[in-house]
């Protein structure tokens, strides 16, 4: 794994965490729903390519 891959993965993880936290700040159960949707989308895109 190169440094650019690590930076890209770190930025993606941080972005997902911040989106989930923002949804949680508005309505706590929404944070878990958003996190689950992001993980489901990542698994679909990961399976495709």
N, C-alpha and C positions, 0 to 999 in steps of 0.2 A: 504494500500500500504506500503510495507516494504522499508527500505532504499536501499536495493539492486535493487528493482524494479525502484525506483526513479533514482538511478545512471545509470542504464541501459537505461532508457528512455531519460535521459539527454544526455548521450553519443550518443545515436541514433539521437536525434534532432540536436546536435552539428555537428555530422558527415554529416547529410543531408544538414545542412546550409552551411558547408564548401565546400561540393561538388558543391552545387548550386552557391556559391560565386565564386569558381574557374572557373566554366563554364562562369559565368557572366564577370569575369575579362578578359577572352579571347574574348568573343563576347556577349554583353549584352542580346540580346534576348535568347541566349542559357541558361542563368541562369534560366529564367522562364520556359523554356521547360524542363530542368532537374528537377526543383522543381515539376512541374506537373507530370512528369513520376514517380518520387519517391512517391508522394502522391497517384497516381493511383496504383502503385505496393503495397503500404501499405494497401490500401483498399481491394485489391484482396486477399492478404495474411490474412488480418484480417477477411474477410468473410469466408475463408476456415477453420480457426482454431481459 
